[in-house]
Amino acid sequence: MWHLAKAPDLADMEVMAHEMFALLPEGFRKLCEGLIIRVDDFPTDEVLEELQAETEFDLLGLFQGVGLPFQSGEVSGQMPNMIWLYRRPILDYWAEHDETLGHIVRHVLVHEIGHHFGLSDDDMEAIEAQVTDEAAEMPLGAPARSG
């Protein structure tokens, strides 16, 4: 079947990201109310410059917004919190590591959300451990369970 396999396009990767997000623990997802998940091929030049990335493959994802510890009431004109997943760097990482694509996407989501909310690496590992590896390997478009 590998001779028929193709890398996911932007739309497929966005579907996968939403499916992986839906599988995260409910309490963690509730902290992300209103979060927008977007997929692009690469970070913008401005993001690369701001984060002092050496190449466009250095970033797998990015959180943009105001995390929970820093939010205060209603602020007018504030943009919604967003997670960016960068398809080409994720696919490059996937090609060079022994992990499923779903596992990598889930890891990037948890990492981007978790660090901004002040979670430690141990906290993020515990959140990821609550989602079975089978969920990270499910095919695109398979129904995601919430829990």
N, C-alpha and C positions, 0 to 999 in steps of 0.2 A: 504493500500500500504506500510505501514511501515515494514511489515514483509518481504518485498522484498528489502528494502533500504540497501545500502552498503555505507560505507565511500568512498569518492573518493580516487583513488590511485594517485601516483605521476604524471602520465600523465594527468589524469583528472583535478587535481589541477592546473597543469601548463596551461591547456586549459582555465580553469576558470580565472586564473590570467591574461592571455593575453586578454580574453574577457572583464574583468573589466577594464584593462588598456585602451582598445580601446574605452570605454565609457566615459573616462575622457575628460574634455574640451580640445579642440585642442591646445590652447595656452600652456597649461600645458604639454601636450604630446610632443610638439615641443621642450620644454626645455630638454627633455629626449632623444634627438636624439642619436641613437646608444646604448641605454640602453638595457641590456640583463636581462630578467627575468628568474630566475631558481627556482625550487622547490626541496627541499630535506626533508627528514623526520625530521632531527634535525640539529642544528648547529654543527660544528666541535668542538672537544675538545679545539682547539686553540682559537676559537671565544668565547667559553664559559669562558675560562680562561681570555682572554683579556678584556672581558666586565664584568668580575667578577659576572657571573650569578650563582645563587645558585643551580639551576637544569637545565636540558636540556629543560624543559617546560617554562622557563622564557622568551625566545625570540620567538616572532611570525614572525619576519622578520629582515632583515639587508640590509643596503645600503653599498656597497663597491665600492670605486672609488674616483674620484675628482669631487666635485660639481662645479656648474657654477661659483660661486664667486671666486673660486680658480684656474680655468683653465686659462692657458696662451698659446695661439697659439698651434702649433703642437709640441708635446713632443714625441720623438721616444721611442718605447719600452713600452709605457704606456698601461696597461691593460684596457679594456673597462669597463665602469660603469656597475655595476650589482646590481640587487635587488634579495635577497634570501628570499623566503617564506618558513617557516618551517611547513610542513604539520601536523605532530603529535601535536605540541603545538597549532596550529590553530584549529584543530579538538577538542582538549581538551577544549579550550576556548569556542568554539561553543556549546559543550555539556553542559557547565555550565552557559550559558547566553541566554537571549531571543533575539537573533539576527539571521538573515539568514546567511548562510555560505558566500554567495556572498557579503553581506554587510561587513562582517569581512575581507574578502580578499581585497576588495576595500579599506577599511580603512587602512589596513596594507600597501598596495601599496602607497597610498597617504601620509601616515605618514613617510615611509622610504624615499621616494623621497623628500617630503616637508621639513623635518627637515634638510636634508643635503643641500638643496638649500636655507636655511635660512628663510623659511616661518614660521610664527607663527601658533599656534594652531587655531586661528581664521581664518587665511588664508586657512588652510587646511580644516576646516569645511565648508568654503564658496565653495571651490572646490568640496568637496563631495556633497554639497547641489545641485550643478548643475546637478548631475546625479540622475535620479529618483530611488526610491526604487524598482520599478518594474524591472529596469535593473539589480539590485543586486540579484533579485529573479529568473532571467531567467534560464531555464534549461541548463545544459552543452551542448555545441554544437549548441545552438541556434545562429542564425546570430547576431553578434554585430553591432550595428549602430555606425558610427562615427559622430562626430559633433563638 
